[in-house]
Amino acid sequence: MTKEVIPPDSREIAMIYMIDSLAKRYGKLPNKIMTEATTFDLFIMDSAISYEGYLQDQAEKNNKRGIKKESKEYDVDDLQQMLNKVKEAK
């Protein structure tokens, strides 16, 4: 394990995450990514991850229970109503 501290918002850590993402996604070792990958590969990975995020957001907005969630934050009143319904059902 490295003892060097890399700031979490640095370019170096961003590059490490990109290499790791490419390696995981395409089943290659990071050294192969370093020697073989191009900016086109980064573009494809970024596009694919962005699209997957979009699909995930759409699925969350229209989930199986029919609850439309417009943001990542829940309204406290809605949560209280859900809790009350569960308690009444018991």
TAQUI-V603068 format. One record per residue. N is the residue number from 1. RES is the residue in one letter. SS is DSSP state (@ for helix, = for strand, . for the rest). Layout:
n=[N,N]
res=[RES,RES]
ss=[SS,SS]
This chain:
n=[1,2,3,4,5,6,7,8,9,10,11,12,13,14,15,16,17,18,19,20,21,22,23,24,25,26,27,28,29,30,31,32,33,34,35,36,37,38,39,40,41,42,43,44,45,46,47,48,49,50,51,52,53,54,55,56,57,58,59,60,61,62,63,64,65,66,67,68,69,70,71,72,73,74,75,76,77,78,79,80,81,82,83,84,85,86,87,88,89,90]
res=[M,T,K,E,V,I,P,P,D,S,R,E,I,A,M,I,Y,M,I,D,S,L,A,K,R,Y,G,K,L,P,N,K,I,M,T,E,A,T,T,F,D,L,F,I,M,D,S,A,I,S,Y,E,G,Y,L,Q,D,Q,A,E,K,N,N,K,R,G,I,K,K,E,S,K,E,Y,D,V,D,D,L,Q,Q,M,L,N,K,V,K,E,A,K]
ss=[.,.,.,.,.,.,.,.,.,.,@,@,@,@,@,@,@,@,@,@,@,@,@,@,@,@,.,.,.,@,@,@,@,@,@,@,.,.,@,@,@,@,@,@,@,@,@,@,@,@,@,@,@,@,@,@,@,@,@,@,@,.,.,.,.,.,.,.,.,.,.,.,.,.,.,@,@,@,@,@,@,@,@,@,@,@,@,@,@,.]
